[in-house]
Amino acid sequence: MGRPRFLYVPFWLTYVFLYAPILVLVVMSFNAGRSPYVYEGFSFKWYGVLAEDDKIMKGLVNTLIVAAGSTALATVLGTLLAVGLARHTRSKLLDALGLMPAILPDLVLAIGLLVFYDLVKFSLGLHSVILSHALFGMAFVAAVVRTRLTHADSSLEEASRDLGAGPVTTFVRVTLPQLAPGIVAGALLAFTLSIDEFVIAFFTAAPTEPTLPIVIYSMVRFGVTPEINALASILLLVSFTVVIAAQRMTKIGEIRAQD
């Protein structure tokens, strides 16, 4: 006996509630008119206008610099953290501390970082945003890589050490190749989170070096425009592509682990 069809109504209503606004935003980004609420015909006009906006382009460059730098740091530190917690230190307290940046509210983390930078007299700029994003990105990378570690064959590492390989050689030639799909997936996730992140960047960036989310916020305060719709659509496409790629890498890792 199948399930009553009316049980699917809340399911589909939830999806409509979540994705209908996003669909409207994407459609209105191709609006030929200036109004963000009245569709007047199909056009790529606002994507061209977007490319000519120096303020947005500067914010985009800053965001890419921050995302690339923070992802590199988060990937290295997150991978080492995951391996250390899984292979060398078994402590629930350290596990909790390692993953805490991913659990803490962004506002709490942002204020804490700002206070810390002020105490140590650390100047604000893109470098401070990179370090801040690397901190919470590291926790997500560690979580993904640690999940991959549960599928890794530890006997290969033991065999490598028995054959005379040192810890570094074992890690580079045995452990790292097994973790590669998880590391790539974690790096893609950290990159996506950095691109979209606003609160931490707002508190830790210099006023003269805003990231793209900060630029968007300054524009939205005066009303939604077609340029913002176009920019949001591009960010949506990038985020969607990266998330799908991360899921595929995780799936590939699981398949390899089963073979």
NORDAFEN-V823869 format. One line per field, one symbol per residue. ss: DSSP state (~ for helix, > for strand, _ for the rest). A space follows every 10 residues. Layout:
ss: ???
//
This chain:
ss: ______~~~~ ~~~~~~~~~~ ~~~~~~~~__ >_________ _>__~~~~~~ ~__~~~~~~~ ~~~~~~~~~~ ~~~~~~~~~~ ~~~~~~~~__ _~~~~~~~~~ ~~~__~~~~~ ~~~~~~~~~_ _____~~~~~ ~~~~~~~~~~ ~~~~~~~~~_ ___~~~~~~~ ~~____~~~~ ~~~~~~~~~~ ~~~~~~~~~~ ~~~~~~__~~ ~~~~______ _~~~~~~~~~ _____~~~~~ ~~~~~~~~~~ ~~~~~~~~~~ ~~~~~~~~_
//
